[in-house]
């Protein structure tokens, strides 16, 4: 079921940043890089499609705590019923997730969004 979850959960800044990043397209992936040399580079990370040809990656090989905090934020979104699983590594915001994402202000999450890696399809 795509609804449900604990609506009383207070969301962390990282969870709110994921919501804000996903507000337009609602597409999220959880990916690992199993060919990376170092352990922090192989950790699962949150990828958010912001435009058809742009993605934000919430991973830092230099600062694994950054990656961990965003994975925890993603888990919060799942527990709150704001994200649903589709297939393999693919997730999306739920109906409620889209509604909550629309309430997150850019000023509230701008610093965290700025720390993500922004990649384009043709870069």
CORFEN-V110144 format. One record per residue. N is the residue number from 0. RES is the residue in three letters. PSI is psi in whole degrees, 0 to 359 (999 if undefined). D_CENTER is the distance of its C-alpha to the mean C-alpha in Angstrom with 1 decimal. Layout:
N/RES/PSI/D_CENTER ; N/RES/PSI/D_CENTER
This chain:
0/UNK/137/20.3 ; 1/UNK/356/17.3 ; 2/UNK/179/18.5 ; 3/UNK/202/19.3 ; 4/UNK/168/17.5 ; 5/UNK/100/18.4 ; 6/UNK/349/18.3 ; 7/UNK/354/19.9 ; 8/UNK/131/17.0 ; 9/UNK/128/16.3 ; 10/UNK/138/12.7 ; 11/UNK/164/12.0 ; 12/UNK/324/11.4 ; 13/UNK/319/8.1 ; 14/UNK/318/7.1 ; 15/UNK/324/8.9 ; 16/UNK/320/7.4 ; 17/UNK/314/3.9 ; 18/UNK/312/6.9 ; 19/UNK/315/9.0 ; 20/UNK/326/7.4 ; 21/UNK/3/7.3 ; 22/UNK/329/10.7 ; 23/UNK/316/13.0 ; 24/UNK/340/12.1 ; 25/UNK/18/9.8 ; 26/UNK/126/8.9 ; 27/UNK/142/6.0 ; 28/UNK/149/7.5 ; 29/UNK/114/8.0 ; 30/UNK/151/10.9 ; 31/UNK/161/13.6 ; 32/UNK/84/16.3 ; 33/UNK/353/19.4 ; 34/UNK/358/21.8 ; 35/UNK/147/20.7 ; 36/UNK/315/23.7 ; 37/UNK/154/22.2 ; 38/UNK/315/20.3 ; 39/UNK/330/17.4 ; 40/UNK/339/17.0 ; 41/UNK/352/16.9 ; 42/UNK/151/14.2 ; 43/UNK/147/11.3 ; 44/UNK/160/8.2 ; 45/UNK/127/4.6 ; 46/UNK/128/5.8 ; 47/UNK/123/5.5 ; 48/UNK/114/9.1 ; 49/UNK/332/10.5 ; 50/UNK/166/14.1 ; 51/UNK/332/16.0 ; 52/UNK/20/16.6 ; 53/UNK/142/13.8 ; 54/UNK/140/10.4 ; 55/UNK/133/8.4 ; 56/UNK/123/8.0 ; 57/UNK/75/7.0 ; 58/UNK/144/10.2 ; 59/UNK/116/13.7 ; 60/UNK/329/16.8 ; 61/UNK/333/18.9 ; 62/UNK/83/17.0 ; 63/UNK/335/15.5 ; 64/UNK/325/15.0 ; 65/UNK/311/12.2 ; 66/UNK/315/10.4 ; 67/UNK/318/11.5 ; 68/UNK/322/10.5 ; 69/UNK/326/6.7 ; 70/UNK/319/7.6 ; 71/UNK/320/9.7 ; 72/UNK/320/7.5 ; 73/UNK/318/5.7 ; 74/UNK/320/9.5 ; 75/UNK/317/10.6 ; 76/UNK/321/8.9 ; 77/UNK/313/10.7 ; 78/UNK/329/13.8 ; 79/UNK/358/14.0 ; 80/UNK/23/14.1 ; 81/UNK/353/11.4 ; 82/UNK/144/9.7 ; 83/UNK/152/12.2 ; 84/UNK/142/12.9 ; 85/UNK/284/14.9 ; 86/UNK/142/16.3 ; 87/UNK/240/15.7 ; 88/UNK/7/12.1 ; 89/UNK/132/11.3 ; 90/UNK/168/9.6 ; 91/UNK/165/9.7 ; 92/UNK/149/9.9 ; 93/UNK/178/13.3 ; 94/UNK/314/16.1 ; 95/UNK/324/15.6 ; 96/UNK/319/11.9 ; 97/UNK/318/13.1 ; 98/UNK/316/15.8 ; 99/UNK/321/14.0 ; 100/UNK/324/11.6 ; 101/UNK/343/15.0 ; 102/UNK/351/16.2 ; 103/UNK/126/13.8 ; 104/UNK/147/15.9 ; 105/UNK/320/15.1 ; 106/UNK/327/17.4 ; 107/UNK/330/15.6 ; 108/UNK/2/12.4 ; 109/UNK/317/14.2 ; 110/UNK/318/14.9 ; 111/UNK/319/11.4 ; 112/UNK/322/10.3 ; 113/UNK/342/13.5 ; 114/UNK/347/12.8 ; 115/UNK/157/10.1 ; 116/UNK/126/12.1 ; 117/UNK/115/12.8 ; 118/UNK/147/14.5 ; 119/UNK/158/16.7 ; 120/UNK/324/18.3 ; 121/UNK/19/21.6 ; 122/UNK/999/21.1
